Amino acid sequence: MSEASGRTPIPEAWIGRAVELVFVSGSSTEYSNGYLEEVNDRGIVLTVEGHGEHPARPLFYPWGAVIQIAEVSD
């Protein structure tokens, strides 16, 4: 979590923005896109779009599972 002089540190600065997440699930590496909802000392909450009849829902990812998070460019 880096902080530029006087600005909100990243990834906190990305709250409410679209992000790409790379994370560990079991023994594999997974990818997810969504909107960053929360960042705290335990991990992040990402709202992931649902597919078909499943609505969008918030998912928690502990820091131990997070490999990389990046803001999606417009």
Secondary structure, 3 states (H helix, E strand, C coil): CCCCCCCCCCCHHHCCCEEEEEEEECCEEEEEEEEEEEECCCEEEEEECCCCCCCCEEEEEECCCEEEEEECCC
